[in-house]
Amino acid sequence: MAFSFRRGIRRIWIPVAAQIWPLARIWYHCWGLTLNGHPEDSVWYFAFGANMHDSVFQTRRGMRPNEWRTGRIKGYRLRFNLDGHPKGKAAPANISPDENMEVWGVLYRLKRRTLIRLNASEGVPGRRYRPVWLNVEDGNGNPLQAIAYIADGNEKDGVPSLRYLTLLRDGASAHGLPENWIAYLADVRHV
């Protein structure tokens, strides 16, 4: 009952906070996060998981990016070290620092106001993911600052479901990520 009550409050609060910027700042401050800038400012978001797939990002989450590009983060590696649903049967994507690796994904340019809605759909602010600003290169090597979601994952990686991994593979292919990254995703073992 408490869970459904909190979900109901979030469904009411999030659209209000996204429209009234000072309320959004207060909401983020209560979670120990800072919300800078103007609601109409453009920001880059780096998707490395299911959000690379249009059916998730645009259809399910309702995002309408102003632009998208391929991109990569150096010094991180893709992990499947989070507890998914059902627990032990599916592991969502996460990234962790690793100076010898890189992660490819999709860069989406969004308005800050839209980013608040995306954050909420990912449970931010909350107990799982935290938004982190990272140095990213687009597919042409141009440096950008982008936000990505990182969680404190388990020490040991789990195994993603085939359905989830298919979203990553199809999203990477549809957005033209490099063949070596697509091959890497093809080699990931699934449940």
C-alpha positions as YAML, in Angstrom:
chain: A
units: angstrom
residues:
- id: 1
  name: MET
  ca: [0.00, 0.00, 0.00]
- id: 2
  name: ALA
  ca: [2.78, 2.45, 0.87]
- id: 3
  name: PHE
  ca: [4.48, 1.69, -2.47]
- id: 4
  name: SER
  ca: [1.33, 2.44, -4.49]
- id: 5
  name: PHE
  ca: [0.75, 5.61, -2.47]
- id: 6
  name: ARG
  ca: [4.29, 6.83, -3.25]
- id: 7
  name: ARG
  ca: [3.83, 5.95, -6.92]
- id: 8
  name: GLY
  ca: [0.57, 7.92, -6.99]
- id: 9
  name: ILE
  ca: [2.24, 10.95, -5.41]
- id: 10
  name: ARG
  ca: [5.10, 10.74, -7.94]
- id: 11
  name: ARG
  ca: [2.61, 10.63, -10.84]
- id: 12
  name: ILE
  ca: [1.10, 13.88, -9.62]
- id: 13
  name: TRP
  ca: [4.28, 15.56, -8.42]
- id: 14
  name: ILE
  ca: [6.56, 14.95, -11.42]
- id: 15
  name: PRO
  ca: [4.45, 16.77, -14.05]
- id: 16
  name: VAL
  ca: [3.99, 19.69, -11.65]
- id: 17
  name: ALA
  ca: [7.70, 19.85, -10.77]
- id: 18
  name: ALA
  ca: [8.69, 19.64, -14.45]
- id: 19
  name: GLN
  ca: [6.52, 22.68, -15.22]
- id: 20
  name: ILE
  ca: [7.38, 24.76, -12.14]
- id: 21
  name: TRP
  ca: [11.17, 25.00, -12.11]
- id: 22
  name: PRO
  ca: [11.56, 26.26, -8.49]
- id: 23
  name: LEU
  ca: [9.59, 23.22, -7.27]
- id: 24
  name: ALA
  ca: [11.86, 20.93, -9.28]
- id: 25
  name: ARG
  ca: [14.91, 22.53, -7.66]
- id: 26
  name: ILE
  ca: [13.44, 22.02, -4.20]
- id: 27
  name: TRP
  ca: [12.60, 18.41, -5.02]
- id: 28
  name: TYR
  ca: [16.16, 17.72, -6.21]
- id: 29
  name: HIS
  ca: [17.65, 19.56, -3.23]
- id: 30
  name: CYS
  ca: [15.68, 17.27, -0.87]
- id: 31
  name: TRP
  ca: [17.53, 14.33, -2.48]
- id: 32
  name: GLY
  ca: [20.92, 16.03, -2.25]
- id: 33
  name: LEU
  ca: [21.06, 16.80, -5.97]
- id: 34
  name: THR
  ca: [21.56, 20.12, -7.70]
- id: 35
  name: LEU
  ca: [19.40, 21.27, -10.58]
- id: 36
  name: ASN
  ca: [21.26, 24.02, -12.43]
- id: 37
  name: GLY
  ca: [20.43, 26.05, -15.49]
- id: 38
  name: HIS
  ca: [17.24, 27.17, -17.18]
- id: 39
  name: PRO
  ca: [14.45, 24.73, -18.07]
- id: 40
  name: GLU
  ca: [14.80, 25.48, -21.79]
- id: 41
  name: ASP
  ca: [18.58, 24.95, -21.89]
- id: 42
  name: SER
  ca: [19.76, 22.06, -24.05]
- id: 43
  name: VAL
  ca: [21.72, 19.23, -22.46]
- id: 44
  name: TRP
  ca: [23.13, 15.95, -23.74]
- id: 45
  name: TYR
  ca: [22.08, 12.61, -22.31]
- id: 46
  name: PHE
  ca: [24.20, 9.49, -22.93]
- id: 47
  name: ALA
  ca: [22.16, 6.28, -23.31]
- id: 48
  name: PHE
  ca: [24.05, 2.99, -23.08]
- id: 49
  name: GLY
  ca: [21.22, 0.62, -22.14]
- id: 50
  name: ALA
  ca: [17.64, 0.09, -23.27]
- id: 51
  name: ASN
  ca: [17.18, 3.84, -23.90]
- id: 52
  name: MET
  ca: [19.22, 3.38, -27.08]
- id: 53
  name: HIS
  ca: [16.12, 1.69, -28.55]
- id: 54
  name: ASP
  ca: [13.47, 4.06, -29.92]
- id: 55
  name: SER
  ca: [10.59, 1.92, -28.62]
- id: 56
  name: VAL
  ca: [11.85, 2.48, -25.09]
- id: 57
  name: PHE
  ca: [13.14, 6.04, -25.31]
- id: 58
  name: GLN
  ca: [10.53, 7.63, -27.52]
- id: 59
  name: THR
  ca: [7.48, 5.40, -27.14]
- id: 60
  name: ARG
  ca: [7.57, 4.17, -23.53]
- id: 61
  name: ARG
  ca: [9.37, 7.14, -21.93]
- id: 62
  name: GLY
  ca: [7.78, 9.73, -24.25]
- id: 63
  name: MET
  ca: [11.08, 11.49, -25.04]
- id: 64
  name: ARG
  ca: [11.39, 13.66, -28.13]
- id: 65
  name: PRO
  ca: [15.08, 14.47, -28.56]
- id: 66
  name: ASN
  ca: [16.03, 17.56, -30.55]
- id: 67
  name: GLU
  ca: [19.01, 15.67, -31.99]
- id: 68
  name: TRP
  ca: [20.87, 12.40, -31.57]
- id: 69
  name: ARG
  ca: [24.42, 11.24, -32.29]
- id: 70
  name: THR
  ca: [26.56, 8.22, -31.61]
- id: 71
  name: GLY
  ca: [28.97, 8.70, -28.74]
- id: 72
  name: ARG
  ca: [31.41, 7.03, -26.41]
- id: 73
  name: ILE
  ca: [32.76, 7.40, -22.93]
- id: 74
  name: LYS
  ca: [36.38, 6.46, -22.41]
- id: 75
  name: GLY
  ca: [37.48, 5.09, -19.05]
- id: 76
  name: TYR
  ca: [34.25, 3.16, -18.35]
- id: 77
  name: ARG
  ca: [32.99, -0.32, -19.10]
- id: 78
  name: LEU
  ca: [29.54, -1.73, -19.63]
- id: 79
  name: ARG
  ca: [28.34, -3.92, -16.76]
- id: 80
  name: PHE
  ca: [25.21, -5.91, -15.99]
- id: 81
  name: ASN
  ca: [25.61, -5.68, -12.24]
- id: 82
  name: LEU
  ca: [22.19, -4.45, -11.14]
- id: 83
  name: ASP
  ca: [19.30, -6.49, -9.79]
- id: 84
  name: GLY
  ca: [16.52, -6.58, -12.35]
- id: 85
  name: HIS
  ca: [13.03, -8.01, -12.22]
- id: 86
  name: PRO
  ca: [12.65, -10.82, -11.51]
- id: 87
  name: LYS
  ca: [15.69, -10.69, -9.26]
- id: 88
  name: GLY
  ca: [18.42, -13.04, -10.40]
- id: 89
  name: LYS
  ca: [16.80, -13.58, -13.81]
- id: 90
  name: ALA
  ca: [17.63, -10.27, -15.47]
- id: 91
  name: ALA
  ca: [20.38, -7.70, -14.98]
- id: 92
  name: PRO
  ca: [20.04, -4.18, -16.43]
- id: 93
  name: ALA
  ca: [22.99, -2.25, -17.86]
- id: 94
  name: ASN
  ca: [25.23, -0.04, -15.78]
- id: 95
  name: ILE
  ca: [28.65, 1.50, -16.29]
- id: 96
  name: SER
  ca: [31.66, 1.43, -13.98]
- id: 97
  name: PRO
  ca: [35.03, 3.18, -14.14]
- id: 98
  name: ASP
  ca: [37.73, 1.19, -15.96]
- id: 99
  name: GLU
  ca: [40.57, 3.22, -17.45]
- id: 100
  name: ASN
  ca: [41.28, 0.67, -20.20]
- id: 101
  name: MET
  ca: [37.75, 0.40, -21.58]
- id: 102
  name: GLU
  ca: [35.13, 2.47, -23.39]
- id: 103
  name: VAL
  ca: [31.35, 2.38, -23.69]
- id: 104
  name: TRP
  ca: [29.49, 3.29, -26.87]
- id: 105
  name: GLY
  ca: [25.95, 4.61, -26.82]
- id: 106
  name: VAL
  ca: [23.54, 7.20, -28.15]
- id: 107
  name: LEU
  ca: [23.75, 10.89, -27.29]
- id: 108
  name: TYR
  ca: [20.38, 12.63, -27.17]
- id: 109
  name: ARG
  ca: [20.02, 16.41, -26.97]
- id: 110
  name: LEU
  ca: [17.11, 17.33, -24.70]
- id: 111
  name: LYS
  ca: [15.75, 20.37, -22.91]
- id: 112
  name: ARG
  ca: [16.48, 20.38, -19.15]
- id: 113
  name: ARG
  ca: [12.72, 20.31, -18.52]
- id: 114
  name: THR
  ca: [12.50, 17.09, -20.57]
- id: 115
  name: LEU
  ca: [15.49, 15.67, -18.70]
- id: 116
  name: ILE
  ca: [13.51, 15.97, -15.45]
- id: 117
  name: ARG
  ca: [10.82, 13.72, -16.95]
- id: 118
  name: LEU
  ca: [13.47, 11.27, -18.14]
- id: 119
  name: ASN
  ca: [15.11, 11.32, -14.71]
- id: 120
  name: ALA
  ca: [11.78, 10.51, -13.09]
- id: 121
  name: SER
  ca: [11.17, 7.61, -15.48]
- id: 122
  name: GLU
  ca: [14.57, 6.21, -14.39]
- id: 123
  name: GLY
  ca: [13.82, 6.70, -10.68]
- id: 124
  name: VAL
  ca: [15.96, 9.86, -10.31]
- id: 125
  name: PRO
  ca: [16.05, 11.33, -7.79]
- id: 126
  name: GLY
  ca: [15.82, 8.13, -5.82]
- id: 127
  name: ARG
  ca: [17.78, 5.27, -4.38]
- id: 128
  name: ARG
  ca: [19.04, 3.50, -7.50]
- id: 129
  name: TYR
  ca: [20.53, 5.56, -10.32]
- id: 130
  name: ARG
  ca: [22.27, 8.88, -9.87]
- id: 131
  name: PRO
  ca: [22.82, 11.35, -12.69]
- id: 132
  name: VAL
  ca: [26.52, 11.93, -13.40]
- id: 133
  name: TRP
  ca: [28.03, 14.46, -15.80]
- id: 134
  name: LEU
  ca: [30.74, 12.84, -17.91]
- id: 135
  name: ASN
  ca: [33.12, 13.83, -20.70]
- id: 136
  name: VAL
  ca: [31.88, 12.16, -23.86]
- id: 137
  name: GLU
  ca: [33.03, 12.15, -27.48]
- id: 138
  name: ASP
  ca: [30.50, 12.05, -30.27]
- id: 139
  name: GLY
  ca: [31.06, 9.73, -33.22]
- id: 140
  name: ASN
  ca: [33.22, 12.38, -34.93]
- id: 141
  name: GLY
  ca: [35.49, 12.79, -31.90]
- id: 142
  name: ASN
  ca: [33.98, 16.11, -30.75]
- id: 143
  name: PRO
  ca: [34.08, 16.48, -26.94]
- id: 144
  name: LEU
  ca: [30.80, 17.03, -25.10]
- id: 145
  name: GLN
  ca: [29.51, 17.03, -21.54]
- id: 146
  name: ALA
  ca: [26.63, 14.60, -21.12]
- id: 147
  name: ILE
  ca: [24.63, 13.19, -18.28]
- id: 148
  name: ALA
  ca: [24.47, 9.43, -17.75]
- id: 149
  name: TYR
  ca: [22.81, 7.31, -15.09]
- id: 150
  name: ILE
  ca: [25.11, 5.24, -12.91]
- id: 151
  name: ALA
  ca: [24.14, 3.03, -9.97]
- id: 152
  name: ASP
  ca: [26.09, 1.36, -7.21]
- id: 153
  name: GLY
  ca: [25.96, -2.13, -8.61]
- id: 154
  name: ASN
  ca: [26.79, -5.54, -7.29]
- id: 155
  name: GLU
  ca: [30.40, -6.63, -7.21]
- id: 156
  name: LYS
  ca: [29.66, -9.50, -9.57]
- id: 157
  name: ASP
  ca: [27.86, -9.08, -12.90]
- id: 158
  name: GLY
  ca: [24.58, -10.84, -13.52]
- id: 159
  name: VAL
  ca: [23.08, -11.94, -16.81]
- id: 160
  name: PRO
  ca: [20.65, -9.78, -18.80]
- id: 161
  name: SER
  ca: [17.45, -11.21, -20.24]
- id: 162
  name: LEU
  ca: [17.30, -11.87, -23.97]
- id: 163
  name: ARG
  ca: [14.49, -9.31, -24.31]
- id: 164
  name: TYR
  ca: [16.57, -6.61, -22.62]
- id: 165
  name: LEU
  ca: [19.74, -7.47, -24.51]
- id: 166
  name: THR
  ca: [17.81, -7.41, -27.80]
- id: 167
  name: LEU
  ca: [16.83, -3.81, -27.05]
- id: 168
  name: LEU
  ca: [20.50, -2.91, -26.64]
- id: 169
  name: ARG
  ca: [21.58, -4.78, -29.76]
- id: 170
  name: ASP
  ca: [18.77, -3.42, -31.97]
- id: 171
  name: GLY
  ca: [19.19, 0.12, -30.61]
- id: 172
  name: ALA
  ca: [22.93, 0.04, -31.26]
- id: 173
  name: SER
  ca: [22.39, -1.18, -34.83]
- id: 174
  name: ALA
  ca: [19.58, 1.29, -35.56]
- id: 175
  name: HIS
  ca: [21.71, 4.23, -34.41]
- id: 176
  name: GLY
  ca: [24.80, 3.16, -36.33]
- id: 177
  name: LEU
  ca: [27.13, 2.36, -33.46]
- id: 178
  name: PRO
  ca: [30.47, 0.88, -34.56]
- id: 179
  name: GLU
  ca: [30.56, -2.73, -35.73]
- id: 180
  name: ASN
  ca: [33.01, -3.70, -32.97]
- id: 181
  name: TRP
  ca: [30.51, -2.51, -30.33]
- id: 182
  name: ILE
  ca: [27.64, -4.32, -32.01]
- id: 183
  name: ALA
  ca: [29.80, -7.47, -32.08]
- id: 184
  name: TYR
  ca: [30.62, -6.97, -28.39]
- id: 185
  name: LEU
  ca: [26.89, -6.79, -27.55]
- id: 186
  name: ALA
  ca: [26.25, -9.88, -29.70]
- id: 187
  name: ASP
  ca: [28.71, -11.82, -27.53]
- id: 188
  name: VAL
  ca: [27.06, -10.90, -24.22]
- id: 189
  name: ARG
  ca: [25.52, -14.02, -22.65]
- id: 190
  name: HIS
  ca: [21.82, -13.79, -21.79]
- id: 191
  name: VAL
  ca: [19.36, -15.72, -19.62]
...
